[in-house]
Amino acid sequence: MFCRGFAGSGYGQFGGFGGGGMFLMMGFGFLIFLALIFLAFKLMKNHPYSNLSLSNNSTPSINSALNILNDRFAKGEIDEEEYTKRKIILNQKN
C-alpha cells in the first residue's frame, strides 16, 4: 500500500501529462526550430551581397560588378585603361 507511489492517483510514469507531454514538448521544439530557420532566411535576404549569383547570365551580378568597378575607379584603385577594358568585358556579358 505505501510502496505504490503516485501510480494509484493517476499520475503514472510521465507526471501529470501522461504520455502526451513528450509529444507536446517535441512539437514545441519543432516550432522553435522552424522559427530559427525562418529568421535565418529573413536575415540572409537582407544581406548586402545576397543579390550576387554565380551564374554568368544573371543581370544583378553584372550590375553589382559594374558598381564595384565604378567604385574602384572612383577611389583610384585602377586606372582609366583598366576601367574601360573591364567595363567592355562586363557589358559583353550582359
ABEGO torsion letter per residue (X at the ends): XAAAEAAAAGAEAAEAAEAAAAAAAAAAAAAAAAAAAAAAAAAAAABAAAABBABAABAAAAAAAAAAAAAAAAAGABBAAAAAAAAAAAAAAX
